[in-house]
Amino acid sequence: DIQISSNFERLLFDLHGRNGAAIHDKMNKLRSEKKLTLSAEAYAQFKQEFAAGSADDTATLATIKAVHAKTGELLDPHTAVGYAVALKHKAQAPMIVLATAHPAKFPDAVKKATGAHPGLPAYLADLFNRPERVKPLPNDKNSVQSFIESHIK
């Protein structure tokens, strides 16, 4: 559900010698042309640092189900993809998988995989009973900045 994560932009920044202007240009080109090209040096560094993989919906649900059956833990789909890919690469290096979301954020997928409906964590148990606070603001930077500054404690 994230098209271009901020982590990706930070990775590009590091791969290009922390050159902010170059990354600004690359991100603008990516938005306008829907493509991004890495230099041979940046690509080689990327390949040295990272391995990649994927898991389709079937594999993701199977991973959620298997981990739950083995450990009792409920994984969210994003974490399940990371876990499934880590299993594929574990012979290359030790793997650590960090959860990326709470399973309650994806109740339908988790229930489909395990039959268990994930509950909200205790600190969010009353989430749907809390008052909603909305403050419409004009679509301009100064208004947003002023609002934030006036509400910082």
N, CA, C and O of each residue as an XYZ file, in Angstrom:
612
protein
N       0.803     -1.205      0.000
C       0.000      0.000      0.000
C       0.848      1.273      0.000
O       0.315      2.376      0.115
N       2.155      1.120     -0.128
C       3.062      2.271     -0.200
C       3.718      2.241     -1.574
O       4.384      1.268     -1.927
N       3.534      3.286     -2.335
C       4.078      3.309     -3.689
C       5.575      3.594     -3.705
O       6.345      2.851     -4.314
N       5.982      4.656     -3.045
C       7.403      4.995     -2.953
C       7.672      5.359     -1.500
O       7.318      6.449     -1.049
N       8.292      4.456     -0.780
C       8.518      4.710      0.644
C       9.662      5.697      0.845
O      10.545      5.837     -0.001
N       9.622      6.374      1.982
C      10.697      7.318      2.302
C      12.008      6.566      2.519
O      13.086      7.123      2.312
N      11.920      5.303      2.936
C      13.146      4.515      3.096
C      13.863      4.345      1.766
O      15.093      4.336      1.718
N      13.109      4.213      0.696
C      13.707      4.071     -0.628
C      14.496      5.325     -0.991
O      15.613      5.239     -1.502
N      13.918      6.469     -0.729
C      14.605      7.726     -1.023
C      15.872      7.863     -0.176
O      16.896      8.339     -0.667
N      15.807      7.450      1.088
C      16.997      7.505      1.941
C      18.071      6.541      1.444
O      19.262      6.848      1.506
N      17.653      5.376      0.950
C      18.610      4.431      0.382
C      19.307      5.050     -0.830
O      20.530      4.976     -0.953
N      18.538      5.651     -1.709
C      19.138      6.312     -2.880
C      20.118      7.395     -2.449
O      21.186      7.549     -3.042
N      19.756      8.130     -1.432
C      20.611      9.193     -0.900
C      21.969      8.623     -0.484
O      23.011      9.190     -0.812
N      21.951      7.500      0.238
C      23.202      6.875      0.661
C      23.971      6.289     -0.510
O      25.198      6.374     -0.547
N      23.268      5.695     -1.466
C      23.937      5.095     -2.628
C      24.588      6.133     -3.537
O      25.467      5.805     -4.334
N      24.154      7.376     -3.415
C      24.683      8.440     -4.274
C      25.491      9.463     -3.473
O      25.435     10.665     -3.735
N      26.238      8.960     -2.497
C      27.161      9.823     -1.763
C      26.497     10.911     -0.959
O      27.103     11.953     -0.709
N      25.244     10.691     -0.540
C      24.491     11.651      0.266
C      24.331     12.988     -0.441
O      24.355     14.049      0.183
N      24.168     12.915     -1.748
C      24.013     14.099     -2.592
C      22.522     14.418     -2.733
O      21.835     13.849     -3.581
N      22.037     15.327     -1.901
C      20.617     15.671     -1.876
C      20.101     16.213     -3.195
O      18.988     15.882     -3.604
N      20.884     17.033     -3.862
C      20.440     17.612     -5.140
C      20.251     16.520     -6.192
O      19.287     16.546     -6.957
N      21.168     15.570     -6.224
C      21.050     14.476     -7.197
C      19.805     13.643     -6.930
O      19.120     13.229     -7.865
N      19.512     13.398     -5.665
C      18.339     12.591     -5.321
C      17.067     13.364     -5.628
O      16.083     12.781     -6.083
N      17.073     14.644     -5.388
C      15.912     15.472     -5.737
C      15.614     15.335     -7.233
O      14.463     15.148     -7.627
N      16.641     15.428     -8.046
C      16.473     15.286     -9.495
C      15.978     13.890     -9.861
O      15.082     13.744    -10.692
N      16.559     12.866     -9.243
C      16.152     11.485     -9.538
C      14.695     11.239     -9.149
O      13.960     10.584     -9.889
N      14.274     11.756     -8.003
C      12.895     11.549     -7.556
C      11.917     12.300     -8.460
O      10.833     11.796     -8.753
N      12.291     13.491     -8.901
C      11.432     14.216     -9.845
C      11.307     13.447    -11.156
O      10.218     13.364    -11.725
N      12.404     12.889    -11.634
C      12.382     12.108    -12.865
C      11.538     10.841    -12.684
O      10.797     10.445    -13.583
N      11.658     10.223    -11.528
C      10.852      9.034    -11.249
C       9.363      9.369    -11.294
O       8.571      8.621    -11.868
N       8.986     10.487    -10.692
C       7.575     10.897    -10.706
C       7.090     11.227    -12.115
O       5.976     10.863    -12.493
N       7.914     11.906    -12.881
C       7.465     12.345    -14.204
C       7.589     11.268    -15.275
O       6.717     11.153    -16.136
N       8.654     10.482    -15.235
C       8.908      9.501    -16.291
C       8.605      8.062    -15.871
O       8.646      7.147    -16.695
N       8.303      7.870    -14.592
C       7.975      6.536    -14.062
C       9.125      5.542    -14.204
O       8.902      4.341    -14.357
N      10.351      6.049    -14.154
C      11.513      5.172    -14.174
C      12.660      5.855    -13.452
O      12.707      7.079    -13.323
N      13.586      5.022    -12.983
C      14.736      5.529    -12.274
C      15.940      4.692    -12.684
O      15.858      3.464    -12.729
N      17.040      5.341    -12.980
C      18.246      4.640    -13.399
C      19.335      4.880    -12.367
O      19.566      6.011    -11.938
N      19.995      3.807    -11.976
C      21.124      3.909    -11.062
C      22.413      3.852    -11.860
O      22.487      3.197    -12.899
N      23.422      4.543    -11.364
C      24.740      4.416    -11.976
C      25.233      2.995    -11.729
O      24.739      2.312    -10.831
N      26.200      2.551    -12.517
C      26.756      1.208    -12.352
C      27.335      1.046    -10.947
O      27.199     -0.013    -10.335
N      27.982      2.097    -10.439
C      28.572      2.048     -9.100
C      27.497      1.920     -8.022
O      27.628      1.103     -7.111
N      26.436      2.721     -8.121
C      25.353      2.659     -7.133
C      24.650      1.309     -7.184
O      24.302      0.748     -6.145
N      24.443      0.791     -8.378
C      23.784     -0.509     -8.514
C      24.645     -1.625     -7.920
O      24.126     -2.523     -7.257
N      25.949     -1.571     -8.153
C      26.852     -2.584     -7.595
C      26.830     -2.532     -6.070
O      26.810     -3.572     -5.411
N      26.834     -1.330     -5.511
C      26.777     -1.183     -4.060
C      25.447     -1.725     -3.526
O      25.415     -2.409     -2.503
N      24.361     -1.415     -4.220
C      23.043     -1.907     -3.827
C      23.017     -3.434     -3.797
O      22.548     -4.030     -2.827
N      23.522     -4.069     -4.859
C      23.513     -5.528     -4.944
C      24.390     -6.163     -3.868
O      24.114     -7.273     -3.413
N      25.438     -5.463     -3.465
C      26.312     -5.983     -2.420
C      25.611     -5.946     -1.062
O      25.838     -6.818     -0.223
N      24.769     -4.948     -0.847
C      24.130     -4.742      0.450
C      22.800     -5.469      0.615
O      22.407     -5.791      1.736
N      22.098     -5.731     -0.498
C      20.733     -6.216     -0.395
C      20.484     -7.456     -1.238
O      21.094     -7.656     -2.288
N      19.580     -8.273     -0.751
C      18.979     -9.345     -1.538
C      17.481     -9.060     -1.508
O      16.987     -8.447     -0.562
N      16.781     -9.483     -2.501
C      15.358     -9.180     -2.575
C      14.570    -10.435     -2.879
O      15.117    -11.437     -3.338
N      13.306    -10.366     -2.623
C      12.426    -11.478     -2.924
C      10.998    -11.014     -2.845
O      10.727     -9.844     -2.576
N      10.088    -11.924     -3.078
C       8.673    -11.590     -3.030
C       7.885    -12.796     -2.557
O       8.378    -13.924     -2.559
N       6.672    -12.540     -2.158
C       5.737    -13.591     -1.788
C       4.369    -13.161     -2.293
O       3.910    -12.061     -1.983
N       3.716    -14.016     -3.066
C       2.384    -13.673     -3.549
C       1.364    -13.859     -2.426
O       1.717    -14.257     -1.316
N       0.107    -13.570     -2.721
C      -0.931    -13.645     -1.693
C      -1.031    -15.038     -1.079
O      -1.199    -15.176      0.133
N      -0.929    -16.063     -1.911
C      -1.029    -17.432     -1.404
C       0.105    -17.739     -0.434
O      -0.131    -18.294      0.639
N       1.324    -17.385     -0.799
C       2.473    -17.619      0.074
C       2.383    -16.779      1.343
O       2.776    -17.235      2.417
N       1.874    -15.570      1.229
C       1.739    -14.689      2.392
C       0.771    -15.289      3.403
O       1.069    -15.359      4.595
N      -0.391    -15.720      2.918
C      -1.370    -16.334      3.820
C      -0.840    -17.632      4.416
O      -1.075    -17.920      5.590
N      -0.126    -18.415      3.612
C       0.455    -19.662      4.111
C       1.483    -19.385      5.200
O       1.574    -20.138      6.170
N       2.248    -18.327      5.053
C       3.248    -17.956      6.058
C       2.571    -17.524      7.350
O       2.986    -17.931      8.435
N       1.533    -16.704      7.240
C       0.788    -16.279      8.432
C       0.256    -17.511      9.166
O       0.361    -17.616     10.388
N      -0.312    -18.432      8.405
C      -0.882    -19.646      8.991
C       0.190    -20.507      9.652
O      -0.001    -20.980     10.772
N       1.315    -20.715      8.971
C       2.381    -21.571      9.500
C       2.996    -20.995     10.770
O       3.220    -21.725     11.736
N       3.265    -19.709     10.776
C       3.865    -19.083     11.965
C       2.884    -19.150     13.130
O       3.277    -19.427     14.263
N       1.621    -18.899     12.855
C       0.624    -18.965     13.923
C       0.523    -20.384     14.483
O       0.455    -20.569     15.698
N       0.511    -21.375     13.607
C       0.415    -22.767     14.051
C       1.637    -23.175     14.871
O       1.516    -23.912     15.849
N       2.800    -22.698     14.473
C       4.048    -23.091     15.143
C       4.293    -22.325     16.440
O       4.772    -22.897     17.419
N       3.967    -21.031     16.449
C       4.364    -20.185     17.577
C       3.205    -19.539     18.327
O       3.377    -19.078     19.455
N       2.025    -19.503     17.709
C       0.905    -18.790     18.309
C       0.896    -17.307     17.984
O      -0.052    -16.602     18.330
N       1.945    -16.825     17.321
C       2.035    -15.410     16.936
C       1.219    -15.153     15.682
O       1.184    -15.981     14.771
N       0.566    -14.004     15.640
C      -0.129    -13.576     14.438
C       0.731    -12.541     13.724
O       1.118    -11.532     14.313
N       1.026    -12.793     12.463
C       1.781    -11.846     11.644
C       0.821    -11.040     10.785
O      -0.217    -11.540     10.353
N       1.181     -9.789     10.545
C       0.467     -9.012      9.540
C       1.006     -9.420      8.171
O       2.084    -10.008      8.099
N       0.291     -9.126      7.084
C       0.768     -9.549      5.761
C       2.129     -8.981      5.371
O       2.911     -9.680      4.727
N       2.434     -7.754      5.731
C       3.723     -7.165      5.364
C       4.874     -7.914      6.045
O       5.885     -8.229      5.418
N       4.698     -8.191      7.338
C       5.712     -8.937      8.068
C       5.826    -10.358      7.534
O       6.920    -10.918      7.465
N       4.686    -10.940      7.156
C       4.702    -12.302      6.608
C       5.507    -12.361      5.317
O       6.224    -13.336      5.090
N       5.410    -11.357      4.477
C       6.213    -11.322      3.247
C       7.688    -11.270      3.618
O       8.493    -12.016      3.060
N       8.050    -10.396      4.554
C       9.445    -10.313      4.994
C       9.942    -11.628      5.566
O      11.071    -12.039      5.297
N       9.116    -12.281      6.340
C       9.486    -13.553      6.941
C       9.663    -14.631      5.871
O      10.633    -15.389      5.903
N       8.728    -14.698      4.928
C       8.818    -15.700      3.851
C      10.082    -15.499      3.026
O      10.754    -16.470      2.679
N      10.408    -14.269      2.714
C      11.613    -13.983      1.940
C      12.862    -14.278      2.768
O      13.844    -14.800      2.240
N      12.833    -13.950      4.052
C      13.980    -14.251      4.923
C      14.254    -15.751      4.959
O      15.410    -16.174      4.959
N      13.203    -16.546      4.990
C      13.400    -18.003      4.980
C      14.117    -18.455      3.705
O      14.931    -19.378      3.742
N      13.815    -17.808      2.585
C      14.454    -18.159      1.312
C      15.947    -17.804      1.310
O      16.742    -18.448      0.626
N      16.318    -16.773      2.081
C      17.699    -16.273      2.074
C      18.496    -16.682      3.303
O      19.658    -16.294      3.421
N      17.924    -17.446      4.217
C      18.611    -17.708      5.481
C      19.908    -18.480      5.327
O      20.758    -18.427      6.215
N      20.083    -19.193      4.231
C      21.346    -19.915      4.026
C      22.481    -18.948      3.684
O      23.650    -19.282      3.874
N      22.152    -17.755      3.184
C      23.171    -16.780      2.796
C      23.714    -15.994      3.985
O      24.884    -15.613      4.001
N      22.866    -15.755      4.973
C      23.270    -14.955      6.130
C      22.219    -15.114      7.219
O      21.073    -15.461      6.932
N      22.598    -14.864      8.459
C      21.579    -14.886      9.520
C      20.505    -13.837      9.219
O      20.797    -12.778      8.664
N      19.286    -14.138      9.585
C      18.167    -13.239      9.292
C      17.467    -12.817     10.572
O      17.292    -13.612     11.495
N      17.078    -11.574     10.611
C      16.222    -11.030     11.669
C      15.048    -10.391     10.954
O      15.233     -9.612     10.019
N      13.841    -10.719     11.389
C      12.645    -10.140     10.790
C      11.963     -9.293     11.847
O      11.648     -9.778     12.935
N      11.736     -8.036     11.528
C      11.047     -7.131     12.437
C       9.628     -6.921     11.932
O       9.410     -6.728     10.736
N       8.674     -6.959     12.835
C       7.283     -6.721     12.440
C       7.146     -5.315     11.899
O       7.745     -4.372     12.417
N       6.354     -5.187     10.855
C       6.188     -3.882     10.219
C       4.826     -3.269     10.478
O       4.612     -2.092     10.185
N       3.905     -4.044     11.020
C       2.568     -3.532     11.333
C       1.943     -4.467     12.354
O       2.473     -5.543     12.629
N       0.841     -4.063     12.899
C       0.108     -4.913     13.833
C      -0.913     -5.722     13.037
O      -1.531     -5.184     12.119
N      -1.105     -6.996     13.364
C      -2.069     -7.814     12.625
C      -3.488     -7.244     12.647
O      -4.272     -7.515     11.737
N      -3.826     -6.465     13.665
C      -5.169     -5.877     13.734
C      -5.415     -4.889     12.596
O      -6.562     -4.558     12.294
N      -4.352     -4.424     11.972
C      -4.512     -3.515     10.836
C      -5.033     -4.260      9.603
O      -5.564     -3.645      8.678
N      -4.879     -5.583      9.598
C      -5.280     -6.415      8.459
C      -6.135     -7.591      8.941
O      -5.779     -8.742      8.692
N      -7.242     -7.330      9.617
C      -7.993     -8.414     10.236
C      -8.529     -9.442      9.250
O      -8.565    -10.631      9.567
N      -8.941     -9.019      8.073
C      -9.505     -9.968      7.107
C      -8.466    -10.973      6.631
O      -8.746    -12.170      6.560
N      -7.282    -10.501      6.308
C      -6.223    -11.405      5.840
C      -5.788    -12.361      6.949
O      -5.608    -13.555      6.707
N      -5.621    -11.839      8.156
C      -5.179    -12.678      9.271
C      -6.232    -13.737      9.583
O      -5.902    -14.899      9.818
N      -7.499    -13.330      9.585
C      -8.571    -14.297      9.859
C      -8.658    -15.338      8.745
O      -8.887    -16.517      9.015
N      -8.477    -14.911      7.499
C      -8.507    -15.853      6.377
C      -7.399    -16.899      6.521
O      -7.604    -18.075      6.218
N      -6.243    -16.470      6.979
C      -5.102    -17.380      7.098
C      -5.191    -18.291      8.315
O      -4.792    -19.454      8.258
N      -5.713    -17.761      9.413
C      -5.620    -18.502     10.681
C      -6.959    -18.857     11.304
O      -7.033    -19.740     12.159
N      -8.011    -18.180     10.886
C      -9.302    -18.347     11.548
C      -9.431    -17.477     12.787
O     -10.506    -17.399     13.381
N      -8.346    -16.822     13.181
C      -8.344    -15.960     14.370
C      -8.504    -14.502     13.956
O      -7.839    -14.026     13.036
N      -9.392    -13.808     14.649
C      -9.562    -12.373     14.400
C      -8.633    -11.625     15.350
O      -8.806    -11.708     16.566
N      -7.648    -10.895     14.818
C      -6.702    -10.212     15.703
C      -7.361     -9.045     16.423
O      -8.014     -8.206     15.803
N      -7.186     -9.003     17.715
C      -7.717     -7.893     18.498
C      -6.744     -6.736     18.531
O      -5.559     -6.881     18.232
N      -7.265     -5.600     18.895
C      -6.410     -4.427     19.063
C      -5.533     -4.611     20.298
O      -5.962     -5.247     21.262
N      -4.317     -4.069     20.292
C      -3.503     -4.124     21.504
C      -4.199     -3.354     22.633
O      -5.037     -2.489     22.378
N      -3.846     -3.674     23.868
C      -4.525     -3.091     25.027
C      -4.562     -1.561     24.976
O      -5.579     -0.954     25.312
N      -3.473     -0.947     24.563
C      -3.434      0.516     24.557
C      -4.339      1.125     23.488
O      -4.557      2.337     23.485
N      -4.867      0.305     22.583
C      -5.793      0.792     21.560
C      -7.192      0.187     21.703
O      -8.047      0.396     20.842
N      -7.426     -0.551     22.770
C      -8.692     -1.273     22.916
C      -9.905     -0.356     22.819
O     -10.960     -0.775     22.343
N      -9.768      0.880     23.261
C     -10.890      1.821     23.212
C     -10.835      2.746     21.991
O     -11.520      3.769     21.954
N     -10.035      2.392     21.012
C      -9.796      3.273     19.864
C     -11.081      3.757     19.205
O     -11.211      4.944     18.905
N     -12.021      2.864     18.977
C     -13.231      3.243     18.253
C     -14.223      4.008     19.117
O     -15.240      4.486     18.616
N     -13.938      4.128     20.405
C     -14.788      4.906     21.312
C     -14.193      6.276     21.612
O     -14.846      7.107     22.243
N     -12.977      6.518     21.173
C     -12.322      7.795     21.434
C     -12.924      8.893     20.553
O     -13.388      8.629     19.444
N     -12.910     10.104     21.057
C     -13.407     11.209     20.224
C     -12.456     11.460     19.052
O     -11.237     11.371     19.193
N     -13.022     11.766     17.928
C     -12.215     12.090     16.749
C     -12.019     13.600     16.717
O     -12.958     14.374     16.902
N     -10.781     13.993     16.479
C     -10.470     15.422     16.414
C      -9.974     15.749     15.010
O      -9.007     15.163     14.524
N     -10.646     16.679     14.379
C     -10.292     17.088     13.027
C     -10.234     18.607     13.000
O     -11.127     19.279     13.515
N      -9.202     19.131     12.413
C      -9.067     20.581     12.282
C      -8.768     20.899     10.816
O      -7.620     20.787     10.386
N      -9.779     21.292     10.049
C      -9.519     21.669      8.649
C      -8.592     22.889      8.596
O      -8.754     23.851      9.346
N      -7.628     22.816      7.692
C      -6.672     23.907      7.517
C      -6.604     24.295      6.054
O      -6.850     23.468      5.176
N      -6.274     25.541      5.790
C      -6.057     25.925      4.380
C      -4.899     25.132      3.788
O      -3.996     24.703      4.507
N      -4.932     24.948      2.513
C      -3.891     24.182      1.816
C      -2.694     25.074      1.524
O      -2.397     25.390      0.372
N      -2.013     25.473      2.597
C      -0.778     26.231      2.394
C       0.168     25.970      3.558
O      -0.246     25.741      4.695
N       1.434     26.013      3.233
C       2.497     25.650      4.176
C       2.464     26.496      5.442
O       2.611     25.956      6.539
N       2.277     27.785      5.321
C       2.325     28.666      6.491
C       1.218     28.346      7.485
O       1.446     28.378      8.694
N       0.028     28.039      6.995
C      -1.076     27.690      7.894
C      -0.786     26.400      8.649
O      -1.021     26.309      9.854
N      -0.272     25.401      7.930
C       0.043     24.120      8.562
C       1.175     24.310      9.574
O       1.103     23.799     10.691
N       2.208     25.037      9.188
C       3.336     25.274     10.085
C       2.887     26.023     11.333
O       3.286     25.667     12.441
N       2.076     27.041     11.171
C       1.582     27.825     12.302
C       0.746     26.955     13.237
O       0.872     27.058     14.457
N      -0.108     26.097     12.671
C      -0.926     25.202     13.488
C      -0.047     24.261     14.304
O      -0.263     24.080     15.503
N       0.937     23.669     13.655
C       1.822     22.738     14.359
C       2.563     23.453     15.482
O       2.615     22.963     16.610
N       3.128     24.601     15.171
C       3.880     25.337     16.182
C       3.016     25.748     17.364
O       3.491     25.778     18.499
N       1.758     26.063     17.110
C       0.873     26.483     18.209
C       0.391     25.316     19.056
O      -0.160     25.524     20.137
N       0.591     24.094     18.581
C       0.118     22.916     19.323
C       1.239     22.042     19.865
O       0.969     20.966     20.399
N       2.475     22.470     19.744
C       3.606     21.719     20.293
C       3.665     21.988     21.783
O       3.610     23.135     22.226
N       3.778     20.923     22.543
C       3.853     21.082     24.003
C       5.277     21.025     24.474
O       5.536     21.140     25.672
